[in-house]
Amino acid sequence: MAIYLTNDDVRKLLPMDAAVDVLDDLFRQESAGLVENIPRKRRRFEGGGSGTLMGGVILGSKAYAVRNSYQSLLHDTDTGKLQAVIEPSAVAWIRTGAASGVATKYMASPDASVVGCIGTGRQALTQLQAMLAVRPISLIKVYSRSPEKREAFAQEMAQQLATNVQAVDSTEACLSGSQIVVTITNSKTPVFDGAHLDPGTHVNAAGGNSYARCEIDDTTITRSSVVAVDNLDQAKMECGELIAAADRGVFRWGQAVELHQIVSGQLSGRPTPDAITLFESQGIGTEDTACYAYVLRQARELGIGTQLPF
């Protein structure tokens, strides 16, 4: 029988280090031809409401899931039976960070220890948790437009992450000396000047999953030796900065690689120590599905969840 799992259940069952491992395995399965992503579709309805539909199939995990804005349905691919109904927002929050973690694992300098984070909203937490899960981070610099918000965020993160977190007063200061840069905003215009990136920097652009958003400028894109996306088809629909750069002729989609190609070793995520690398994260349905399958296994082992009458 199927079980129901809440967002609180998910937060207990899916720590960041486990989420990074789950997505690492997902991308390896994708390179083996065992994964099919269902790109996100957004709909607005006549009554004023809106909804999202996305999902994916992961044959190695025997998992098939469909997510809408409020619930996700997880099925077993062997039997076709419903296995779980899961609230989706906690998984989306955690796996967004975990995807950046996987990209950082394979694309950032192995000894990267300084992170610059632009954006101090709720989503920034899981980004920073993921960086700590894959690299020996000793300093995190954070910037947002509000001095009060970035100071409060730095203090909260220093306590929560047990590491050195400092608020800085400009994007230049945030980038200077940072081997990893994270952007996690909803900006419609670039949030930093790519000319200020140090050689060898890895950038996770994690905030923009709409053609109307644009955190990263053309300079960052053109300076990047590797531009990776989690799914090329979805990036062509949602990655605002790459769509705009392609329209202006400063970027070609043939330059982009999918993250699974790097994780599986088909391509190098860091061709030289001084290379600037860029991961454009959209958040895809197969990432959700992989996390749902893991959460379900953990829930059954620990007896967590509400039994459903079907």
Beta strands, then each sheet from edge to edge (+ up, - down):
strand 1: 3-5
strand 2: 35-44
strand 3: 50-58
strand 4: 63-67
strand 5: 72-76
strand 6: 82-86
strand 7: 114-118
strand 8: 139-143
strand 9: 164-167
strand 10: 180-183
strand 11: 202-205
strand 12: 224-229
strand 13: 256-258
strand 14: 276-280
strand 15: 306-307
sheet 1: 2+ 3- 4+ 5- 6+ 1+ 15-
sheet 2: 9+ 8+ 7+ 10+ 11+ 14+ 12+ 13+
end
